[in-house]
Amino acid sequence: MTPLAIIGGGGWGTALAVTQARAQRRVGLWVYEPDLAAAMAGTRENQVYLPGVAIPESVTISNSMSDVVQDRGIVILAVPSQFYRSVAQLLLPHVSNQTVFVSATKGIENGTLMRMSEVLEEVAAPSFKAQVAVLSGPTFAPEVSRGEPTALVIASPDETLRVRLQTELSTPRFRLYTNADRTGVEMGGAVKNIIAIAAGVADGLGLGSNASAALVTRGLAEITRLVVACGGQRETMSGLAGLGDLVLTAYGTLSRNRRVGVELGRGRKIEEITSGMRAVAEGVRTTKSTVQLAQRLNIEMPIAEKMYGVLYEGLRPQEAITDLMERKLKEE
């Protein structure tokens, strides 16, 4: 087994480290906060982001990038999208052109409108051409860390790379499927968070299952239009990285994005909601970049646009739903 480094000590990064260590792999886990890294190394538990889960002794936990990455041939990045570029810049001096990268972050960078794999490739470009695959699918970190059955997608246009990573990272209860459509897998994982916020808003408003089902179904149509416009495959959206991830995030009780939507529907302001959250709800920031990308590509995304209005322009959630329902009648 190739030694592995995981960059990011949040719930998802910690869950990945635990899962791979249980498969008898040597794992390094980089944690941004020095105090948290020290506490995790001492207690063998991430009490902030993944409490109650024992971290195996075979996981080396450190705030030192060089200590974590040294001699590890596979590096997984699992940091929030807003910090992805800066962390990649910290990481790159400690790797080589032989390193294989796996991006496990779901988001679209604000400003550049780049997918995370594109950000990593751009940061690495002055030194070497990075080998980057994407890991995505319907996952909640606590369930993964408990060893509950999970299925994901490992995506790369390089067949040799994606098959190698499928073999390397799959375990009996952590099953990976391969996909050549890295664009579709990344876009699906990022944009579904916006639709999950919308589904939460409907629930917070007490609108019932009909409204929620309509939002999620039409939301999938929006995501698919954007994926195709960006060069991805329509078929990807019917799989784990599309429909699977959307259903989990829109309806799962552990979904942070859905929880944000529920609180918005109940009348709370976004600043108040997010100020009380330690973990990131990626859909809040991704809404900005998604709407801008849709405008650039001339793609109609009414649900995403209304969520942007709620999050950033003071639009009342009830008005957003009403506006969506009163749009011009059309063929599905």
MARGURO-120216 format. One record per residue (C-alpha): z, x, y; residue in one letter. Coordinates in steps of 0.05 Angstrom, whole numbers, plus 5000, padded with zeros to 4 digits. Layout:
N
+------+------+------+------+
:   zz :   xx :   yy : type :
+------+------+------+------+
:    Z :    X :    Y :    A :
...
+------+------+------+------+
! end
This chain:
332
+------+------+------+------+
:   zz :   xx :   yy : type :
+------+------+------+------+
: 5000 : 5000 : 5000 :    M :
: 4982 : 5025 : 5069 :    T :
: 5044 : 5034 : 5113 :    P :
: 5045 : 4981 : 5168 :    L :
: 5069 : 4977 : 5240 :    A :
: 5083 : 4911 : 5275 :    I :
: 5084 : 4911 : 5351 :    I :
: 5128 : 4856 : 5378 :    G :
: 5200 : 4836 : 5362 :    G :
: 5195 : 4762 : 5375 :    G :
: 5201 : 4710 : 5321 :    G :
: 5129 : 4718 : 5296 :    W :
: 5131 : 4794 : 5294 :    G :
: 5198 : 4794 : 5259 :    T :
: 5174 : 4743 : 5208 :    A :
: 5113 : 4785 : 5192 :    L :
: 5157 : 4847 : 5184 :    A :
: 5204 : 4810 : 5136 :    V :
: 5145 : 4782 : 5096 :    T :
: 5111 : 4849 : 5087 :    Q :
: 5175 : 4886 : 5072 :    A :
: 5191 : 4837 : 5016 :    R :
: 5124 : 4858 : 4985 :    A :
: 5153 : 4929 : 4979 :    Q :
: 5114 : 4955 : 5038 :    R :
: 5141 : 5007 : 5087 :    R :
: 5142 : 4972 : 5155 :    V :
: 5157 : 4995 : 5226 :    G :
: 5176 : 4942 : 5278 :    L :
: 5170 : 4958 : 5352 :    W :
: 5216 : 4917 : 5398 :    V :
: 5206 : 4919 : 5473 :    Y :
: 5278 : 4908 : 5494 :    E :
: 5321 : 4970 : 5477 :    P :
: 5385 : 4929 : 5471 :    D :
: 5352 : 4879 : 5424 :    L :
: 5322 : 4935 : 5382 :    A :
: 5390 : 4968 : 5375 :    A :
: 5424 : 4902 : 5357 :    A :
: 5371 : 4886 : 5305 :    M :
: 5376 : 4954 : 5274 :    A :
: 5452 : 4947 : 5270 :    G :
: 5458 : 4876 : 5245 :    T :
: 5391 : 4872 : 5207 :    R :
: 5379 : 4805 : 5242 :    E :
: 5340 : 4782 : 5302 :    N :
: 5394 : 4737 : 5331 :    Q :
: 5353 : 4721 : 5393 :    V :
: 5285 : 4700 : 5364 :    Y :
: 5296 : 4690 : 5289 :    L :
: 5370 : 4679 : 5275 :    P :
: 5395 : 4673 : 5204 :    G :
: 5340 : 4714 : 5172 :    V :
: 5359 : 4781 : 5140 :    A :
: 5313 : 4839 : 5157 :    I :
: 5304 : 4885 : 5097 :    P :
: 5327 : 4957 : 5103 :    E :
: 5256 : 4981 : 5091 :    S :
: 5238 : 4956 : 5161 :    V :
: 5247 : 5011 : 5213 :    T :
: 5266 : 4978 : 5279 :    I :
: 5257 : 5017 : 5343 :    S :
: 5240 : 5014 : 5417 :    N :
: 5201 : 5079 : 5408 :    S :
: 5127 : 5066 : 5399 :    M :
: 5114 : 5135 : 5369 :    S :
: 5170 : 5127 : 5317 :    D :
: 5143 : 5059 : 5295 :    V :
: 5069 : 5075 : 5294 :    V :
: 5071 : 5145 : 5265 :    Q :
: 5034 : 5152 : 5199 :    D :
: 5020 : 5078 : 5193 :    R :
: 4947 : 5060 : 5180 :    G :
: 4951 : 4986 : 5198 :    I :
: 4979 : 4961 : 5264 :    V :
: 4991 : 4887 : 5277 :    I :
: 5000 : 4864 : 5349 :    L :
: 5044 : 4803 : 5357 :    A :
: 5064 : 4802 : 5430 :    V :
: 5055 : 4747 : 5482 :    P :
: 4985 : 4745 : 5512 :    S :
: 5011 : 4759 : 5582 :    Q :
: 5037 : 4827 : 5559 :    F :
: 4982 : 4842 : 5509 :    Y :
: 4941 : 4890 : 5553 :    R :
: 5001 : 4930 : 5578 :    S :
: 5029 : 4937 : 5507 :    V :
: 4961 : 4958 : 5481 :    A :
: 4959 : 5012 : 5534 :    Q :
: 5027 : 5037 : 5511 :    L :
: 5003 : 5035 : 5438 :    L :
: 4936 : 5070 : 5442 :    L :
: 4960 : 5142 : 5454 :    P :
: 4998 : 5138 : 5387 :    H :
: 4939 : 5117 : 5343 :    V :
: 4873 : 5146 : 5320 :    S :
: 4802 : 5121 : 5308 :    N :
: 4822 : 5111 : 5235 :    Q :
: 4876 : 5060 : 5253 :    T :
: 4861 : 4988 : 5233 :    V :
: 4886 : 4936 : 5283 :    F :
: 4904 : 4863 : 5269 :    V :
: 4913 : 4818 : 5329 :    S :
: 4963 : 4763 : 5314 :    A :
: 4970 : 4736 : 5385 :    T :
: 4941 : 4668 : 5405 :    K :
: 4918 : 4665 : 5476 :    G :
: 4863 : 4679 : 5527 :    I :
: 4879 : 4730 : 5581 :    E :
: 4887 : 4701 : 5651 :    N :
: 4838 : 4732 : 5700 :    G :
: 4790 : 4766 : 5652 :    T :
: 4784 : 4705 : 5606 :    L :
: 4781 : 4753 : 5547 :    M :
: 4804 : 4739 : 5476 :    R :
: 4859 : 4786 : 5452 :    M :
: 4813 : 4825 : 5406 :    S :
: 4767 : 4837 : 5466 :    E :
: 4826 : 4862 : 5507 :    V :
: 4845 : 4911 : 5452 :    L :
: 4774 : 4936 : 5444 :    E :
: 4767 : 4946 : 5519 :    E :
: 4832 : 4985 : 5524 :    V :
: 4811 : 5029 : 5465 :    A :
: 4739 : 5039 : 5488 :    A :
: 4748 : 5102 : 5529 :    P :
: 4777 : 5137 : 5467 :    S :
: 4744 : 5105 : 5407 :    F :
: 4713 : 5041 : 5379 :    K :
: 4772 : 5001 : 5352 :    A :
: 4770 : 4966 : 5284 :    Q :
: 4800 : 4898 : 5302 :    V :
: 4812 : 4837 : 5258 :    A :
: 4848 : 4773 : 5277 :    V :
: 4904 : 4738 : 5239 :    L :
: 4912 : 4664 : 5254 :    S :
: 4927 : 4596 : 5224 :    G :
: 4981 : 4543 : 5218 :    P :
: 5047 : 4581 : 5218 :    T :
: 5117 : 4573 : 5243 :    F :
: 5156 : 4638 : 5242 :    A :
: 5220 : 4610 : 5211 :    P :
: 5182 : 4580 : 5152 :    E :
: 5143 : 4645 : 5141 :    V :
: 5207 : 4686 : 5143 :    S :
: 5239 : 4641 : 5090 :    R :
: 5181 : 4654 : 5044 :    G :
: 5154 : 4583 : 5046 :    E :
: 5081 : 4576 : 5024 :    P :
: 5034 : 4594 : 5081 :    T :
: 4959 : 4600 : 5086 :    A :
: 4924 : 4637 : 5142 :    L :
: 4857 : 4668 : 5161 :    V :
: 4839 : 4741 : 5170 :    I :
: 4776 : 4744 : 5212 :    A :
: 4727 : 4800 : 5227 :    S :
: 4652 : 4807 : 5229 :    P :
: 4661 : 4869 : 5186 :    D :
: 4664 : 4844 : 5114 :    E :
: 4694 : 4908 : 5086 :    T :
: 4750 : 4906 : 5138 :    L :
: 4768 : 4833 : 5128 :    R :
: 4768 : 4838 : 5052 :    V :
: 4811 : 4900 : 5054 :    R :
: 4862 : 4867 : 5099 :    L :
: 4861 : 4804 : 5057 :    Q :
: 4880 : 4847 : 4996 :    T :
: 4930 : 4889 : 5035 :    E :
: 4968 : 4834 : 5070 :    L :
: 4967 : 4775 : 5021 :    S :
: 5030 : 4762 : 4981 :    T :
: 5045 : 4707 : 4929 :    P :
: 5070 : 4660 : 4985 :    R :
: 5029 : 4687 : 5043 :    F :
: 4957 : 4673 : 5026 :    R :
: 4899 : 4699 : 5069 :    L :
: 4828 : 4671 : 5070 :    Y :
: 4772 : 4712 : 5101 :    T :
: 4726 : 4689 : 5157 :    N :
: 4670 : 4726 : 5193 :    A :
: 4678 : 4684 : 5256 :    D :
: 4729 : 4723 : 5296 :    R :
: 4710 : 4686 : 5360 :    T :
: 4721 : 4617 : 5331 :    G :
: 4786 : 4636 : 5297 :    V :
: 4815 : 4665 : 5362 :    E :
: 4791 : 4609 : 5407 :    M :
: 4817 : 4556 : 5359 :    G :
: 4886 : 4589 : 5356 :    G :
: 4890 : 4594 : 5431 :    A :
: 4864 : 4528 : 5456 :    V :
: 4899 : 4483 : 5405 :    K :
: 4964 : 4499 : 5443 :    N :
: 4938 : 4459 : 5503 :    I :
: 4922 : 4398 : 5459 :    I :
: 4992 : 4404 : 5429 :    A :
: 5021 : 4399 : 5499 :    I :
: 4980 : 4336 : 5510 :    A :
: 5004 : 4306 : 5444 :    A :
: 5075 : 4321 : 5465 :    G :
: 5064 : 4287 : 5532 :    V :
: 5041 : 4225 : 5496 :    A :
: 5103 : 4226 : 5453 :    D :
: 5148 : 4238 : 5514 :    G :
: 5118 : 4178 : 5548 :    L :
: 5131 : 4136 : 5487 :    G :
: 5058 : 4119 : 5477 :    L :
: 5059 : 4116 : 5401 :    G :
: 5017 : 4143 : 5345 :    S :
: 4951 : 4114 : 5367 :    N :
: 4950 : 4153 : 5432 :    A :
: 4972 : 4217 : 5398 :    S :
: 4919 : 4212 : 5344 :    A :
: 4865 : 4199 : 5396 :    A :
: 4887 : 4260 : 5438 :    L :
: 4888 : 4306 : 5378 :    V :
: 4821 : 4283 : 5351 :    T :
: 4785 : 4287 : 5419 :    R :
: 4822 : 4352 : 5431 :    G :
: 4790 : 4381 : 5369 :    L :
: 4722 : 4360 : 5396 :    A :
: 4737 : 4397 : 5462 :    E :
: 4759 : 4460 : 5425 :    I :
: 4696 : 4458 : 5382 :    T :
: 4650 : 4452 : 5443 :    R :
: 4682 : 4513 : 5474 :    L :
: 4681 : 4553 : 5410 :    V :
: 4606 : 4540 : 5401 :    V :
: 4592 : 4557 : 5474 :    A :
: 4628 : 4624 : 5464 :    C :
: 4587 : 4641 : 5403 :    G :
: 4634 : 4617 : 5348 :    G :
: 4619 : 4571 : 5290 :    Q :
: 4630 : 4496 : 5289 :    R :
: 4651 : 4500 : 5216 :    E :
: 4711 : 4545 : 5233 :    T :
: 4744 : 4487 : 5269 :    M :
: 4748 : 4446 : 5204 :    S :
: 4790 : 4501 : 5171 :    G :
: 4859 : 4532 : 5176 :    L :
: 4847 : 4565 : 5244 :    A :
: 4820 : 4500 : 5274 :    G :
: 4844 : 4433 : 5247 :    L :
: 4901 : 4464 : 5207 :    G :
: 4932 : 4500 : 5265 :    D :
: 4921 : 4442 : 5312 :    L :
: 4955 : 4391 : 5267 :    V :
: 5015 : 4437 : 5257 :    L :
: 5024 : 4452 : 5331 :    T :
: 5012 : 4381 : 5355 :    A :
: 5059 : 4348 : 5306 :    Y :
: 5107 : 4400 : 5279 :    G :
: 5179 : 4395 : 5303 :    T :
: 5183 : 4471 : 5312 :    L :
: 5124 : 4473 : 5360 :    S :
: 5144 : 4501 : 5428 :    R :
: 5080 : 4475 : 5460 :    N :
: 5091 : 4405 : 5435 :    R :
: 5163 : 4409 : 5459 :    R :
: 5139 : 4428 : 5529 :    V :
: 5094 : 4367 : 5529 :    G :
: 5149 : 4321 : 5506 :    V :
: 5194 : 4344 : 5563 :    E :
: 5137 : 4336 : 5613 :    L :
: 5126 : 4265 : 5589 :    G :
: 5200 : 4251 : 5600 :    R :
: 5194 : 4271 : 5673 :    G :
: 5218 : 4343 : 5675 :    R :
: 5182 : 4396 : 5715 :    K :
: 5147 : 4454 : 5680 :    I :
: 5189 : 4506 : 5717 :    E :
: 5253 : 4473 : 5693 :    E :
: 5227 : 4469 : 5621 :    I :
: 5202 : 4541 : 5615 :    T :
: 5262 : 4572 : 5650 :    S :
: 5305 : 4550 : 5592 :    G :
: 5259 : 4579 : 5538 :    M :
: 5268 : 4649 : 5510 :    R :
: 5204 : 4645 : 5468 :    A :
: 5136 : 4636 : 5500 :    V :
: 5097 : 4570 : 5498 :    A :
: 5028 : 4603 : 5501 :    E :
: 4992 : 4539 : 5519 :    G :
: 5021 : 4538 : 5589 :    V :
: 4985 : 4602 : 5610 :    R :
: 4925 : 4591 : 5566 :    T :
: 4910 : 4525 : 5601 :    T :
: 4892 : 4565 : 5664 :    K :
: 4843 : 4611 : 5629 :    S :
: 4813 : 4557 : 5585 :    T :
: 4796 : 4511 : 5643 :    V :
: 4765 : 4569 : 5681 :    Q :
: 4725 : 4590 : 5620 :    L :
: 4701 : 4519 : 5608 :    A :
: 4678 : 4515 : 5681 :    Q :
: 4642 : 4581 : 5675 :    R :
: 4605 : 4556 : 5613 :    L :
: 4595 : 4486 : 5640 :    N :
: 4634 : 4455 : 5582 :    I :
: 4668 : 4388 : 5589 :    E :
: 4742 : 4392 : 5570 :    M :
: 4776 : 4331 : 5601 :    P :
: 4842 : 4337 : 5563 :    I :
: 4850 : 4410 : 5581 :    A :
: 4833 : 4394 : 5653 :    E :
: 4885 : 4339 : 5657 :    K :
: 4938 : 4385 : 5627 :    M :
: 4920 : 4436 : 5680 :    Y :
: 4932 : 4382 : 5732 :    G :
: 5000 : 4365 : 5702 :    V :
: 5021 : 4438 : 5695 :    L :
: 4995 : 4466 : 5761 :    Y :
: 4975 : 4411 : 5809 :    E :
: 5032 : 4361 : 5806 :    G :
: 4993 : 4307 : 5769 :    L :
: 5041 : 4257 : 5737 :    R :
: 5034 : 4255 : 5661 :    P :
: 5025 : 4179 : 5661 :    Q :
: 4968 : 4187 : 5711 :    E :
: 4936 : 4240 : 5668 :    A :
: 4935 : 4194 : 5608 :    I :
: 4909 : 4136 : 5649 :    T :
: 4853 : 4179 : 5677 :    D :
: 4833 : 4200 : 5607 :    L :
: 4831 : 4128 : 5582 :    M :
: 4791 : 4103 : 5642 :    E :
: 4736 : 4155 : 5637 :    R :
: 4664 : 4130 : 5630 :    K :
: 4651 : 4098 : 5563 :    L :
: 4607 : 4141 : 5518 :    K :
: 4584 : 4155 : 5447 :    E :
: 4631 : 4197 : 5405 :    E :
+------+------+------+------+
! end
